[in-house]
Amino acid sequence: MAKKAASKTAPAPAPAQEAADLEPDVKIHSINTSGNVLAYASVTLGGCFAVRGLRIVDSTKGPFVSMPGYKAKDGCRDICFPCTKEFRQQFQDTVLCAYHQELAQIHESRGCERPRQRESSGFEERAWPR
């Protein structure tokens, strides 16, 4: 019995310009102040592909982006992921930059708030006569 040779052709490498067209639009959700998960995020790539369920996780080496995944018998598996080291780094840098900008914006908006003062309502608290 002769086996048919499967003709596999590798896809042509994508030009570098296509990666630039997939500019990520990042939205940071649910910033946490406790625990290992610092925030949740979603990313839309080039307006045509959305990734939801990203987590920004704190580790001993600093924060990193955890892709959405599932538990398999042999550990955790990512559902979607960057295929090249360069795009993975660009993706992570973009998400972490958006996270830090969101933190700075929250910090700035809290710093600009005026302290609340007790307003006089015209009603004075008085001790009841005994």
Number of C-alpha atoms within 10 A of each C-alpha: 3 4 5 6 6 6 6 6 6 6 6 6 6 8 8 8 8 10 15 11 11 14 16 21 15 20 15 21 16 11 15 12 9 7 9 13 19 18 19 20 23 17 21 16 16 15 12 7 10 13 17 13 14 19 23 24 16 15 10 5 6 7 16 17 21 17 20 16 14 10 9 8 6 6 7 11 14 11 10 10 15 13 8 9 9 10 14 14 11 16 20 18 14 18 24 19 13 17 22 13 13 16 14 12 12 11 11 11 10 11 10 8 8 7 8 6 6 6 6 7 6 6 6 7 6 6 6 5 4 3
